[in-house]
């Protein structure tokens, strides 16, 4: 299919075939190793939101407990 796209298709499909060929190994690695840092990014976003809501609080322990509760550590 890639060869057909590269040699027999329109210019846009030629470019697509070249791009897929150039990025073939990283694309396969992405599907092979599905681990990413989305959970970490989600917690970081929650913590920033909590920090904005609690602007001016001086007690770090209360902030820490609020983060743990909202991230589901304590049910």
PQR file of N, CA, C, O and H, with PARSE charges and radii, in Angstrom:
ATOM      1  N   UNK A   1       0.821  -1.184   0.000 -0.4000 1.5000
ATOM      2  CA  UNK A   1       0.000   0.000   0.000 -0.0000 2.0000
ATOM      3  C   UNK A   1       0.869   1.253   0.000  0.5500 1.7000
ATOM      4  O   UNK A   1       0.573   2.229  -0.690 -0.5500 1.4000
ATOM      5  N   UNK A   2       1.960   1.212   0.794 -0.4000 1.5000
ATOM      6  CA  UNK A   2       2.859   2.365   0.843 -0.0000 2.0000
ATOM      7  C   UNK A   2       3.498   2.607  -0.524  0.5500 1.7000
ATOM      8  O   UNK A   2       3.587   3.750  -0.972 -0.5500 1.4000
ATOM      9  H   UNK A   2       2.201   0.420   1.355  0.4000 1.0000
ATOM     10  N   UNK A   3       3.942   1.544  -1.186 -0.4000 1.5000
ATOM     11  CA  UNK A   3       4.552   1.704  -2.508 -0.0000 2.0000
ATOM     12  C   UNK A   3       3.535   2.252  -3.497  0.5500 1.7000
ATOM     13  O   UNK A   3       3.855   3.118  -4.311 -0.5500 1.4000
ATOM     14  H   UNK A   3       3.870   0.615  -0.822  0.4000 1.0000
ATOM     15  N   UNK A   4       2.320   1.749  -3.426 -0.4000 1.5000
ATOM     16  CA  UNK A   4       1.270   2.226  -4.321 -0.0000 2.0000
ATOM     17  C   UNK A   4       0.995   3.708  -4.072  0.5500 1.7000
ATOM     18  O   UNK A   4       0.844   4.477  -5.022 -0.5500 1.4000
ATOM     19  H   UNK A   4       2.060   1.045  -2.765  0.4000 1.0000
ATOM     20  N   UNK A   5       0.929   4.111  -2.809 -0.4000 1.5000
ATOM     21  CA  UNK A   5       0.711   5.519  -2.487 -0.0000 2.0000
ATOM     22  C   UNK A   5       1.863   6.371  -2.994  0.5500 1.7000
ATOM     23  O   UNK A   5       1.662   7.478  -3.495 -0.5500 1.4000
ATOM     24  H   UNK A   5       1.051   3.486  -2.038  0.4000 1.0000
ATOM     25  N   UNK A   6       3.074   5.841  -2.859 -0.4000 1.5000
ATOM     26  CA  UNK A   6       4.253   6.623  -3.189 -0.0000 2.0000
ATOM     27  C   UNK A   6       4.389   6.839  -4.694  0.5500 1.7000
ATOM     28  O   UNK A   6       4.791   7.919  -5.127 -0.5500 1.4000
ATOM     29  H   UNK A   6       3.238   4.942  -2.453  0.4000 1.0000
ATOM     30  N   UNK A   7       4.065   5.839  -5.485 -0.4000 1.5000
ATOM     31  CA  UNK A   7       4.362   5.929  -6.913 -0.0000 2.0000
ATOM     32  C   UNK A   7       3.141   6.107  -7.808  0.5500 1.7000
ATOM     33  O   UNK A   7       3.279   6.583  -8.935 -0.5500 1.4000
ATOM     34  H   UNK A   7       3.738   4.962  -5.133  0.4000 1.0000
ATOM     35  N   UNK A   8       1.965   5.744  -7.346 -0.4000 1.5000
ATOM     36  CA  UNK A   8       0.812   5.761  -8.242 -0.0000 2.0000
ATOM     37  C   UNK A   8      -0.266   6.757  -7.823  0.5500 1.7000
ATOM     38  O   UNK A   8      -1.256   6.911  -8.539 -0.5500 1.4000
ATOM     39  H   UNK A   8       1.853   5.357  -6.431  0.4000 1.0000
ATOM     40  N   UNK A   9      -0.114   7.415  -6.725 -0.4000 1.5000
ATOM     41  CA  UNK A   9      -1.183   8.272  -6.218 -0.0000 2.0000
ATOM     42  C   UNK A   9      -0.860   9.746  -6.471  0.5500 1.7000
ATOM     43  O   UNK A   9       0.155  10.088  -7.078 -0.5500 1.4000
ATOM     44  H   UNK A   9       0.690   7.290  -6.144  0.4000 1.0000
ATOM     45  N   UNK A  10      -1.743  10.590  -5.992 -0.4000 1.5000
ATOM     46  CA  UNK A  10      -1.564  12.029  -6.163 -0.0000 2.0000
ATOM     47  C   UNK A  10      -0.407  12.518  -5.304  0.5500 1.7000
ATOM     48  O   UNK A  10       0.154  11.770  -4.503 -0.5500 1.4000
ATOM     49  H   UNK A  10      -2.568  10.312  -5.499  0.4000 1.0000
ATOM     50  N   UNK A  11      -0.067  13.772  -5.485 -0.4000 1.5000
ATOM     51  CA  UNK A  11       1.060  14.367  -4.759 -0.0000 2.0000
ATOM     52  C   UNK A  11       0.826  14.353  -3.246  0.5500 1.7000
ATOM     53  O   UNK A  11       1.764  14.150  -2.476 -0.5500 1.4000
ATOM     54  H   UNK A  11      -0.523  14.379  -6.135  0.4000 1.0000
ATOM     55  N   UNK A  12      -0.404  14.563  -2.827 -0.4000 1.5000
ATOM     56  CA  UNK A  12      -0.704  14.565  -1.387 -0.0000 2.0000
ATOM     57  C   UNK A  12      -0.449  13.195  -0.778  0.5500 1.7000
ATOM     58  O   UNK A  12       0.112  13.088   0.312 -0.5500 1.4000
ATOM     59  H   UNK A  12      -1.166  14.728  -3.453  0.4000 1.0000
ATOM     60  N   UNK A  13      -0.864  12.139  -1.491 -0.4000 1.5000
ATOM     61  CA  UNK A  13      -0.616  10.792  -0.976 -0.0000 2.0000
ATOM     62  C   UNK A  13       0.871  10.457  -1.014  0.5500 1.7000
ATOM     63  O   UNK A  13       1.353   9.706  -0.166 -0.5500 1.4000
ATOM     64  H   UNK A  13      -1.320  12.226  -2.377  0.4000 1.0000
ATOM     65  N   UNK A  14       1.593  10.992  -1.971 -0.4000 1.5000
ATOM     66  CA  UNK A  14       3.053  10.808  -1.996 -0.0000 2.0000
ATOM     67  C   UNK A  14       3.670  11.382  -0.731  0.5500 1.7000
ATOM     68  O   UNK A  14       4.502  10.746  -0.083 -0.5500 1.4000
ATOM     69  H   UNK A  14       1.201  11.601  -2.660  0.4000 1.0000
ATOM     70  N   UNK A  15       3.251  12.588  -0.392 -0.4000 1.5000
ATOM     71  CA  UNK A  15       3.780  13.232   0.824 -0.0000 2.0000
ATOM     72  C   UNK A  15       3.396  12.437   2.069  0.5500 1.7000
ATOM     73  O   UNK A  15       4.206  12.275   2.982 -0.5500 1.4000
ATOM     74  H   UNK A  15       2.576  13.105  -0.918  0.4000 1.0000
ATOM     75  N   UNK A  16       2.160  11.944   2.105 -0.4000 1.5000
ATOM     76  CA  UNK A  16       1.716  11.132   3.235 -0.0000 2.0000
ATOM     77  C   UNK A  16       2.545   9.859   3.343  0.5500 1.7000
ATOM     78  O   UNK A  16       2.951   9.479   4.441 -0.5500 1.4000
ATOM     79  H   UNK A  16       1.502  12.076   1.363  0.4000 1.0000
ATOM     80  N   UNK A  17       2.798   9.205   2.232 -0.4000 1.5000
ATOM     81  CA  UNK A  17       3.602   7.980   2.233 -0.0000 2.0000
ATOM     82  C   UNK A  17       5.019   8.269   2.721  0.5500 1.7000
ATOM     83  O   UNK A  17       5.586   7.477   3.474 -0.5500 1.4000
ATOM     84  H   UNK A  17       2.468   9.514   1.340  0.4000 1.0000
ATOM     85  N   UNK A  18       5.589   9.383   2.305 -0.4000 1.5000
ATOM     86  CA  UNK A  18       6.944   9.736   2.747 -0.0000 2.0000
ATOM     87  C   UNK A  18       6.964  10.027   4.249  0.5500 1.7000
ATOM     88  O   UNK A  18       7.873   9.600   4.961 -0.5500 1.4000
ATOM     89  H   UNK A  18       5.128  10.026   1.693  0.4000 1.0000
ATOM     90  N   UNK A  19       5.961  10.749   4.714 -0.4000 1.5000
ATOM     91  CA  UNK A  19       5.888  11.059   6.148 -0.0000 2.0000
ATOM     92  C   UNK A  19       5.747   9.790   6.975  0.5500 1.7000
ATOM     93  O   UNK A  19       6.430   9.632   7.987 -0.5500 1.4000
ATOM     94  H   UNK A  19       5.223  11.095   4.135  0.4000 1.0000
ATOM     95  N   UNK A  20       4.872   8.889   6.556 -0.4000 1.5000
ATOM     96  CA  UNK A  20       4.693   7.627   7.286 -0.0000 2.0000
ATOM     97  C   UNK A  20       5.974   6.808   7.246  0.5500 1.7000
ATOM     98  O   UNK A  20       6.349   6.196   8.246 -0.5500 1.4000
ATOM     99  H   UNK A  20       4.318   9.018   5.734  0.4000 1.0000
ATOM    100  N   UNK A  21       6.644   6.792   6.110 -0.4000 1.5000
ATOM    101  CA  UNK A  21       7.914   6.055   6.007 -0.0000 2.0000
ATOM    102  C   UNK A  21       8.969   6.644   6.935  0.5500 1.7000
ATOM    103  O   UNK A  21       9.696   5.909   7.604 -0.5500 1.4000
ATOM    104  H   UNK A  21       6.339   7.290   5.298  0.4000 1.0000
ATOM    105  N   UNK A  22       9.050   7.973   6.972 -0.4000 1.5000
ATOM    106  CA  UNK A  22      10.053   8.626   7.829 -0.0000 2.0000
ATOM    107  C   UNK A  22       9.779   8.389   9.311  0.5500 1.7000
ATOM    108  O   UNK A  22      10.712   8.255  10.102 -0.5500 1.4000
ATOM    109  H   UNK A  22       8.459   8.570   6.429  0.4000 1.0000
ATOM    110  N   UNK A  23       8.518   8.338   9.684 -0.4000 1.5000
ATOM    111  CA  UNK A  23       8.139   8.213  11.087 -0.0000 2.0000
ATOM    112  C   UNK A  23       7.682   6.807  11.445  0.5500 1.7000
ATOM    113  O   UNK A  23       7.066   6.621  12.495 -0.5500 1.4000
ATOM    114  H   UNK A  23       7.760   8.447   9.041  0.4000 1.0000
ATOM    115  N   UNK A  24       7.956   5.822  10.620 -0.4000 1.5000
ATOM    116  CA  UNK A  24       7.436   4.477  10.834 -0.0000 2.0000
ATOM    117  C   UNK A  24       7.875   3.884  12.175  0.5500 1.7000
ATOM    118  O   UNK A  24       7.042   3.380  12.928 -0.5500 1.4000
ATOM    119  H   UNK A  24       8.456   5.973   9.768  0.4000 1.0000
ATOM    120  N   UNK A  25       9.165   3.940  12.478 -0.4000 1.5000
ATOM    121  CA  UNK A  25       9.673   3.355  13.734 -0.0000 2.0000
ATOM    122  C   UNK A  25       9.070   4.035  14.970  0.5500 1.7000
ATOM    123  O   UNK A  25       8.615   3.336  15.875 -0.5500 1.4000
ATOM    124  H   UNK A  25       9.842   4.350  11.866  0.4000 1.0000
ATOM    125  N   UNK A  26       9.050   5.388  15.040 -0.4000 1.5000
ATOM    126  CA  UNK A  26       8.417   6.004  16.214 -0.0000 2.0000
ATOM    127  C   UNK A  26       6.928   5.685  16.339  0.5500 1.7000
ATOM    128  O   UNK A  26       6.419   5.538  17.450 -0.5500 1.4000
ATOM    129  H   UNK A  26       9.420   5.956  14.305  0.4000 1.0000
ATOM    130  N   UNK A  27       6.227   5.578  15.208 -0.4000 1.5000
ATOM    131  CA  UNK A  27       4.796   5.242  15.255 -0.0000 2.0000
ATOM    132  C   UNK A  27       4.604   3.839  15.820  0.5500 1.7000
ATOM    133  O   UNK A  27       3.721   3.618  16.649 -0.5500 1.4000
ATOM    134  H   UNK A  27       6.641   5.697  14.305  0.4000 1.0000
ATOM    135  N   UNK A  28       5.419   2.897  15.379 -0.4000 1.5000
ATOM    136  CA  UNK A  28       5.323   1.524  15.888 -0.0000 2.0000
ATOM    137  C   UNK A  28       5.660   1.483  17.376  0.5500 1.7000
ATOM    138  O   UNK A  28       4.990   0.793  18.145 -0.5500 1.4000
ATOM    139  H   UNK A  28       6.137   3.076  14.706  0.4000 1.0000
ATOM    140  N   UNK A  29       6.697   2.221  17.787 -0.4000 1.5000
ATOM    141  CA  UNK A  29       7.053   2.266  19.219 -0.0000 2.0000
ATOM    142  C   UNK A  29       5.911   2.838  20.045  0.5500 1.7000
ATOM    143  O   UNK A  29       5.658   2.377  21.158 -0.5500 1.4000
ATOM    144  H   UNK A  29       7.241   2.782  17.163  0.4000 1.0000
ATOM    145  N   UNK A  30       5.215   3.847  19.507 -0.4000 1.5000
ATOM    146  CA  UNK A  30       4.103   4.443  20.244 -0.0000 2.0000
ATOM    147  C   UNK A  30       3.023   3.397  20.529  0.5500 1.7000
ATOM    148  O   UNK A  30       2.475   3.372  21.631 -0.5500 1.4000
ATOM    149  H   UNK A  30       5.421   4.223  18.603  0.4000 1.0000
ATOM    150  N   UNK A  31       2.712   2.544  19.571 -0.4000 1.5000
ATOM    151  CA  UNK A  31       1.687   1.520  19.770 -0.0000 2.0000
ATOM    152  C   UNK A  31       2.215   0.340  20.565  0.5500 1.7000
ATOM    153  O   UNK A  31       1.452  -0.344  21.246 -0.5500 1.4000
ATOM    154  H   UNK A  31       3.157   2.564  18.676  0.4000 1.0000
ATOM    155  N   UNK A  32       3.528   0.094  20.482 -0.4000 1.5000
ATOM    156  CA  UNK A  32       4.130  -1.042  21.190 -0.0000 2.0000
ATOM    157  C   UNK A  32       4.274  -0.748  22.676  0.5500 1.7000
ATOM    158  O   UNK A  32       3.955  -1.593  23.512 -0.5500 1.4000
ATOM    159  H   UNK A  32       4.148   0.650  19.928  0.4000 1.0000
ATOM    160  N   UNK A  33       4.745   0.433  23.004 -0.4000 1.5000
ATOM    161  CA  UNK A  33       4.965   0.829  24.397 -0.0000 2.0000
ATOM    162  C   UNK A  33       3.984   1.939  24.723  0.5500 1.7000
ATOM    163  O   UNK A  33       4.225   3.102  24.401 -0.5500 1.4000
ATOM    164  H   UNK A  33       5.004   1.120  22.325  0.4000 1.0000
ATOM    165  N   UNK A  34       2.881   1.582  25.359 -0.4000 1.5000
ATOM    166  CA  UNK A  34       1.787   2.534  25.532 -0.0000 2.0000
ATOM    167  C   UNK A  34       1.880   3.359  26.811  0.5500 1.7000
ATOM    168  O   UNK A  34       0.949   4.097  27.133 -0.5500 1.4000
ATOM    169  H   UNK A  34       2.685   0.637  25.620  0.4000 1.0000
ATOM    170  N   UNK A  35       2.962   3.250  27.530 -0.4000 1.5000
ATOM    171  CA  UNK A  35       3.068   4.019  28.766 -0.0000 2.0000
ATOM    172  C   UNK A  35       3.326   5.487  28.444  0.5500 1.7000
ATOM    173  O   UNK A  35       4.114   5.812  27.557 -0.5500 1.4000
ATOM    174  H   UNK A  35       3.718   2.650  27.269  0.4000 1.0000
ATOM    175  N   UNK A  36       2.651   6.362  29.178 -0.4000 1.5000
ATOM    176  CA  UNK A  36       2.887   7.793  29.042 -0.0000 2.0000
ATOM    177  C   UNK A  36       2.702   8.436  30.408  0.5500 1.7000
ATOM    178  O   UNK A  36       2.473   7.744  31.400 -0.5500 1.4000
ATOM    179  H   UNK A  36       2.011   6.098  29.899  0.4000 1.0000
ATOM    180  N   UNK A  37       2.800   9.744  30.456 -0.4000 1.5000
ATOM    181  CA  UNK A  37       2.723  10.407  31.753 -0.0000 2.0000
ATOM    182  C   UNK A  37       1.401  11.137  31.941  0.5500 1.7000
ATOM    183  O   UNK A  37       1.365  12.164  32.619 -0.5500 1.4000
ATOM    184  H   UNK A  37       2.987  10.306  29.650  0.4000 1.0000
ATOM    185  N   UNK A  38       0.320  10.640  31.365 -0.4000 1.5000
ATOM    186  CA  UNK A  38      -0.964  11.328  31.459 -0.0000 2.0000
ATOM    187  C   UNK A  38      -1.489  11.372  32.898  0.5500 1.7000
ATOM    188  O   UNK A  38      -2.103  12.360  33.299 -0.5500 1.4000
ATOM    189  H   UNK A  38       0.349   9.806  30.814  0.4000 1.0000
ATOM    190  N   UNK A  39      -1.256  10.325  33.665 -0.4000 1.5000
ATOM    191  CA  UNK A  39      -1.716  10.321  35.063 -0.0000 2.0000
ATOM    192  C   UNK A  39      -0.983  11.399  35.849  0.5500 1.7000
ATOM    193  O   UNK A  39      -1.594  12.139  36.621 -0.5500 1.4000
ATOM    194  H   UNK A  39      -0.757   9.523  33.340  0.4000 1.0000
ATOM    195  N   UNK A  40       0.317  11.485  35.652 -0.4000 1.5000
ATOM    196  CA  UNK A  40       1.110  12.508  36.336 -0.0000 2.0000
ATOM    197  C   UNK A  40       0.643  13.900  35.939  0.5500 1.7000
ATOM    198  O   UNK A  40       0.496  14.773  36.794 -0.5500 1.4000
ATOM    199  H   UNK A  40       0.813  10.884  35.025  0.4000 1.0000
ATOM    200  N   UNK A  41       0.409  14.114  34.653 -0.4000 1.5000
ATOM    201  CA  UNK A  41      -0.057  15.413  34.179 -0.0000 2.0000
ATOM    202  C   UNK A  41      -1.429  15.745  34.759  0.5500 1.7000
ATOM    203  O   UNK A  41      -1.697  16.903  35.081 -0.5500 1.4000
ATOM    204  H   UNK A  41       0.528  13.405  33.958  0.4000 1.0000
ATOM    205  N   UNK A  42      -2.291  14.757  34.895 -0.4000 1.5000
ATOM    206  CA  UNK A  42      -3.607  14.987  35.481 -0.0000 2.0000
ATOM    207  C   UNK A  42      -3.520  15.408  36.935  0.5500 1.7000
ATOM    208  O   UNK A  42      -4.200  16.341  37.361 -0.5500 1.4000
ATOM    209  H   UNK A  42      -2.073  13.817  34.633  0.4000 1.0000
ATOM    210  N   UNK A  43      -2.683  14.720  37.695 -0.4000 1.5000
ATOM    211  CA  UNK A  43      -2.490  15.098  39.100 -0.0000 2.0000
ATOM    212  C   UNK A  43      -1.882  16.492  39.204  0.5500 1.7000
ATOM    213  O   UNK A  43      -2.273  17.284  40.062 -0.5500 1.4000
ATOM    214  H   UNK A  43      -2.130  13.962  37.349  0.4000 1.0000
ATOM    215  N   UNK A  44      -0.930  16.787  38.333 -0.4000 1.5000
ATOM    216  CA  UNK A  44      -0.289  18.102  38.355 -0.0000 2.0000
ATOM    217  C   UNK A  44      -1.315  19.199  38.077  0.5500 1.7000
ATOM    218  O   UNK A  44      -1.298  20.250  38.717 -0.5500 1.4000
ATOM    219  H   UNK A  44      -0.612  16.144  37.636  0.4000 1.0000
ATOM    220  N   UNK A  45      -2.209  18.946  37.119 -0.4000 1.5000
ATOM    221  CA  UNK A  45      -3.260  19.920  36.799 -0.0000 2.0000
ATOM    222  C   UNK A  45      -4.191  20.128  37.985  0.5500 1.7000
ATOM    223  O   UNK A  45      -4.563  21.260  38.294 -0.5500 1.4000
ATOM    224  H   UNK A  45      -2.222  18.091  36.599  0.4000 1.0000
ATOM    225  N   UNK A  46      -4.571  19.031  38.656 -0.4000 1.5000
ATOM    226  CA  UNK A  46      -5.435  19.148  39.838 -0.0000 2.0000
ATOM    227  C   UNK A  46      -4.752  19.951  40.928  0.5500 1.7000
ATOM    228  O   UNK A  46      -5.374  20.798  41.571 -0.5500 1.4000
ATOM    229  H   UNK A  46      -4.269  18.112  38.405  0.4000 1.0000
ATOM    230  N   UNK A  47      -3.464  19.680  41.134 -0.4000 1.5000
ATOM    231  CA  UNK A  47      -2.732  20.383  42.184 -0.0000 2.0000
ATOM    232  C   UNK A  47      -2.657  21.883  41.886  0.5500 1.7000
ATOM    233  O   UNK A  47      -2.788  22.702  42.796 -0.5500 1.4000
ATOM    234  H   UNK A  47      -2.960  18.993  40.611  0.4000 1.0000
ATOM    235  N   UNK A  48      -2.451  22.241  40.636 -0.4000 1.5000
ATOM    236  CA  UNK A  48      -2.401  23.659  40.278 -0.0000 2.0000
ATOM    237  C   UNK A  48      -3.766  24.317  40.495  0.5500 1.7000
ATOM    238  O   UNK A  48      -3.843  25.456  40.955 -0.5500 1.4000
ATOM    239  H   UNK A  48      -2.344  21.575  39.897  0.4000 1.0000
ATOM    240  N   UNK A  49      -4.841  23.597  40.163 -0.4000 1.5000
ATOM    241  CA  UNK A  49      -6.181  24.128  40.376 -0.0000 2.0000
ATOM    242  C   UNK A  49      -6.449  24.334  41.863  0.5500 1.7000
ATOM    243  O   UNK A  49      -6.993  25.365  42.261 -0.5500 1.4000
ATOM    244  H   UNK A  49      -4.779  22.671  39.790  0.4000 1.0000
ATOM    245  N   UNK A  50      -6.076  23.373  42.670 -0.4000 1.5000
ATOM    246  CA  UNK A  50      -6.253  23.496  44.124 -0.0000 2.0000
ATOM    247  C   UNK A  50      -5.441  24.669  44.653  0.5500 1.7000
ATOM    248  O   UNK A  50      -5.906  25.427  45.504 -0.5500 1.4000
ATOM    249  H   UNK A  50      -5.635  22.536  42.346  0.4000 1.0000
ATOM    250  N   UNK A  51      -4.228  24.811  44.141 -0.4000 1.5000
ATOM    251  CA  UNK A  51      -3.359  25.898  44.592 -0.0000 2.0000
ATOM    252  C   UNK A  51      -3.977  27.257  44.253  0.5500 1.7000
ATOM    253  O   UNK A  51      -3.887  28.192  45.048 -0.5500 1.4000
ATOM    254  H   UNK A  51      -3.850  24.195  43.450  0.4000 1.0000
ATOM    255  N   UNK A  52      -4.603  27.371  43.077 -0.4000 1.5000
ATOM    256  CA  UNK A  52      -5.257  28.626  42.705 -0.0000 2.0000
ATOM    257  C   UNK A  52      -6.450  28.915  43.614  0.5500 1.7000
ATOM    258  O   UNK A  52      -6.681  30.059  44.004 -0.5500 1.4000
ATOM    259  H   UNK A  52      -4.676  26.611  42.431  0.4000 1.0000
ATOM    260  N   UNK A  53      -7.207  27.862  43.949 -0.4000 1.5000
ATOM    261  CA  UNK A  53      -8.375  28.051  44.809 -0.0000 2.0000
ATOM    262  C   UNK A  53      -7.954  28.401  46.232  0.5500 1.7000
ATOM    263  O   UNK A  53      -8.684  29.105  46.930 -0.5500 1.4000
ATOM    264  H   UNK A  53      -7.019  26.932  43.633  0.4000 1.0000
ATOM    265  N   UNK A  54      -6.800  27.926  46.674 -0.4000 1.5000
ATOM    266  CA  UNK A  54      -6.364  28.111  48.057 -0.0000 2.0000
ATOM    267  C   UNK A  54      -5.302  29.195  48.172  0.5500 1.7000
ATOM    268  O   UNK A  54      -4.470  29.151  49.079 -0.5500 1.4000
ATOM    269  H   UNK A  54      -6.208  27.354  46.108  0.4000 1.0000
ATOM    270  N   UNK A  55      -5.319  30.156  47.275 -0.4000 1.5000
ATOM    271  CA  UNK A  55      -4.316  31.218  47.298 -0.0000 2.0000
ATOM    272  C   UNK A  55      -4.359  31.952  48.629  0.5500 1.7000
ATOM    273  O   UNK A  55      -5.419  32.388  49.078 -0.5500 1.4000
ATOM    274  H   UNK A  55      -5.995  30.192  46.538  0.4000 1.0000
ATOM    275  N   UNK A  56      -3.215  32.083  49.242 -0.4000 1.5000
ATOM    276  CA  UNK A  56      -3.121  32.796  50.509 -0.0000 2.0000
ATOM    277  C   UNK A  56      -3.092  31.897  51.729  0.5500 1.7000
ATOM    278  O   UNK A  56      -2.776  32.363  52.824 -0.5500 1.4000
ATOM    279  H   UNK A  56      -2.354  31.729  48.877  0.4000 1.0000
ATOM    280  N   UNK A  57      -3.416  30.610  51.569 -0.4000 1.5000
ATOM    281  CA  UNK A  57      -3.334  29.706  52.716 -0.0000 2.0000
ATOM    282  C   UNK A  57      -1.871  29.509  53.089  0.5500 1.7000
ATOM    283  O   UNK A  57      -1.004  29.392  52.222 -0.5500 1.4000
ATOM    284  H   UNK A  57      -3.673  30.232  50.680  0.4000 1.0000
ATOM    285  N   UNK A  58      -1.616  29.474  54.367 -0.4000 1.5000
ATOM    286  CA  UNK A  58      -0.236  29.372  54.817 -0.0000 2.0000
ATOM    287  C   UNK A  58       0.140  27.979  55.318  0.5500 1.7000
ATOM    288  O   UNK A  58       1.323  27.686  55.489 -0.5500 1.4000
ATOM    289  H   UNK A  58      -2.319  29.569  55.071  0.4000 1.0000
ATOM    290  N   UNK A  59      -0.843  27.125  55.554 -0.4000 1.5000
ATOM    291  CA  UNK A  59      -0.575  25.819  56.129 -0.0000 2.0000
ATOM    292  C   UNK A  59      -0.398  24.794  55.000  0.5500 1.7000
ATOM    293  O   UNK A  59      -1.370  24.422  54.343 -0.5500 1.4000
ATOM    294  H   UNK A  59      -1.804  27.363  55.416  0.4000 1.0000
ATOM    295  N   UNK A  60       0.835  24.343  54.778 -0.4000 1.5000
ATOM    296  CA  UNK A  60       1.125  23.396  53.698 -0.0000 2.0000
ATOM    297  C   UNK A  60       0.459  22.043  53.945  0.5500 1.7000
ATOM    298  O   UNK A  60       0.068  21.364  52.995 -0.5500 1.4000
ATOM    299  H   UNK A  60       1.625  24.646  55.311  0.4000 1.0000
ATOM    300  N   UNK A  61       0.328  21.650  55.194 -0.4000 1.5000
ATOM    301  CA  UNK A  61      -0.278  20.350  55.510 -0.0000 2.0000
ATOM    302  C   UNK A  61      -1.732  20.291  55.040  0.5500 1.7000
ATOM    303  O   UNK A  61      -2.174  19.263  54.528 -0.5500 1.4000
ATOM    304  H   UNK A  61       0.645  22.201  55.966  0.4000 1.0000
ATOM    305  N   UNK A  62      -2.481  21.390  55.212 -0.4000 1.5000
ATOM    306  CA  UNK A  62      -3.863  21.421  54.711 -0.0000 2.0000
ATOM    307  C   UNK A  62      -3.892  21.289  53.187  0.5500 1.7000
ATOM    308  O   UNK A  62      -4.730  20.573  52.639 -0.5500 1.4000
ATOM    309  H   UNK A  62      -2.122  22.225  55.629  0.4000 1.0000
ATOM    310  N   UNK A  63      -2.981  21.976  52.510 -0.4000 1.5000
ATOM    311  CA  UNK A  63      -2.890  21.881  51.051 -0.0000 2.0000
ATOM    312  C   UNK A  63      -2.576  20.445  50.643  0.5500 1.7000
ATOM    313  O   UNK A  63      -3.192  19.913  49.720 -0.5500 1.4000
ATOM    314  H   UNK A  63      -2.300  22.558  52.955  0.4000 1.0000
ATOM    315  N   UNK A  64      -1.631  19.822  51.320 -0.4000 1.5000
ATOM    316  CA  UNK A  64      -1.233  18.443  51.024 -0.0000 2.0000
ATOM    317  C   UNK A  64      -2.417  17.496  51.198  0.5500 1.7000
ATOM    318  O   UNK A  64      -2.668  16.651  50.338 -0.5500 1.4000
ATOM    319  H   UNK A  64      -1.130  20.254  52.070  0.4000 1.0000
ATOM    320  N   UNK A  65      -3.137  17.631  52.296 -0.4000 1.5000
ATOM    321  CA  UNK A  65      -4.302  16.770  52.546 -0.0000 2.0000
ATOM    322  C   UNK A  65      -5.394  16.991  51.495  0.5500 1.7000
ATOM    323  O   UNK A  65      -6.027  16.037  51.043 -0.5500 1.4000
ATOM    324  H   UNK A  65      -2.932  18.317  52.994  0.4000 1.0000
ATOM    325  N   UNK A  66      -5.608  18.234  51.114 -0.4000 1.5000
ATOM    326  CA  UNK A  66      -6.619  18.525  50.097 -0.0000 2.0000
ATOM    327  C   UNK A  66      -6.248  17.881  48.767  0.5500 1.7000
ATOM    328  O   UNK A  66      -7.112  17.337  48.080 -0.5500 1.4000
ATOM    329  H   UNK A  66      -5.094  19.009  51.481  0.4000 1.0000
ATOM    330  N   UNK A  67      -4.968  17.939  48.400 -0.4000 1.5000
ATOM    331  CA  UNK A  67      -4.507  17.293  47.171 -0.0000 2.0000
ATOM    332  C   UNK A  67      -4.746  15.785  47.236  0.5500 1.7000
ATOM    333  O   UNK A  67      -5.253  15.191  46.284 -0.5500 1.4000
ATOM    334  H   UNK A  67      -4.267  18.381  48.958  0.4000 1.0000
ATOM    335  N   UNK A  68      -4.384  15.174  48.350 -0.4000 1.5000
ATOM    336  CA  UNK A  68      -4.556  13.729  48.493 -0.0000 2.0000
ATOM    337  C   UNK A  68      -6.032  13.327  48.409  0.5500 1.7000
ATOM    338  O   UNK A  68      -6.360  12.315  47.790 -0.5500 1.4000
ATOM    339  H   UNK A  68      -3.973  15.656  49.123  0.4000 1.0000
ATOM    340  N   UNK A  69      -6.906  14.098  49.015 -0.4000 1.5000
ATOM    341  CA  UNK A  69      -8.336  13.780  48.981 -0.0000 2.0000
ATOM    342  C   UNK A  69      -8.881  13.924  47.565  0.5500 1.7000
ATOM    343  O   UNK A  69      -9.582  13.034  47.082 -0.5500 1.4000
ATOM    344  H   UNK A  69      -6.639  14.920  49.518  0.4000 1.0000
ATOM    345  N   UNK A  70      -8.573  15.020  46.897 -0.4000 1.5000
ATOM    346  CA  UNK A  70      -9.112  15.262  45.561 -0.0000 2.0000
ATOM    347  C   UNK A  70      -8.500  14.349  44.508  0.5500 1.7000
ATOM    348  O   UNK A  70      -9.097  14.150  43.451 -0.5500 1.4000
ATOM    349  H   UNK A  70      -8.004  15.743  47.289  0.4000 1.0000
ATOM    350  N   UNK A  71      -7.324  13.792  44.771 -0.4000 1.5000
ATOM    351  CA  UNK A  71      -6.710  12.847  43.826 -0.0000 2.0000
ATOM    352  C   UNK A  71      -7.111  11.401  44.118  0.5500 1.7000
ATOM    353  O   UNK A  71      -6.648  10.481  43.443 -0.5500 1.4000
ATOM    354  H   UNK A  71      -6.839  13.954  45.630  0.4000 1.0000
ATOM    355  N   UNK A  72      -7.958  11.199  45.106 -0.4000 1.5000
ATOM    356  CA  UNK A  72      -8.521   9.885  45.354 -0.0000 2.0000
ATOM    357  C   UNK A  72      -7.711   8.996  46.270  0.5500 1.7000
ATOM    358  O   UNK A  72      -7.944   7.787  46.302 -0.5500 1.4000
ATOM    359  H   UNK A  72      -8.334  11.947  45.654  0.4000 1.0000
ATOM    360  N   UNK A  73      -6.771   9.545  47.016 -0.4000 1.5000
ATOM    361  CA  UNK A  73      -5.981   8.709  47.923 -0.0000 2.0000
ATOM    362  C   UNK A  73      -6.823   8.326  49.125  0.5500 1.7000
ATOM    363  O   UNK A  73      -6.779   7.181  49.573 -0.5500 1.4000
ATOM    364  H   UNK A  73      -6.582  10.526  46.991  0.4000 1.0000
ATOM    365  N   UNK A  74      -7.591   9.275  49.655 -0.4000 1.5000
ATOM    366  CA  UNK A  74      -8.492   9.015  50.784 -0.0000 2.0000
ATOM    367  C   UNK A  74      -9.916   8.994  50.231  0.5500 1.7000
ATOM    368  O   UNK A  74     -10.321   9.920  49.529 -0.5500 1.4000
ATOM    369  H   UNK A  74      -7.626  10.205  49.291  0.4000 1.0000
ATOM    370  N   UNK A  75     -10.656   7.972  50.535 -0.4000 1.5000
ATOM    371  CA  UNK A  75     -12.041   7.877  50.035 -0.0000 2.0000
ATOM    372  C   UNK A  75     -13.011   8.176  51.105  0.5500 1.7000
ATOM    373  O   UNK A  75     -14.219   8.144  50.870 -0.5500 1.4000
ATOM    374  H   UNK A  75     -10.327   7.220  51.105  0.4000 1.0000
TER
END
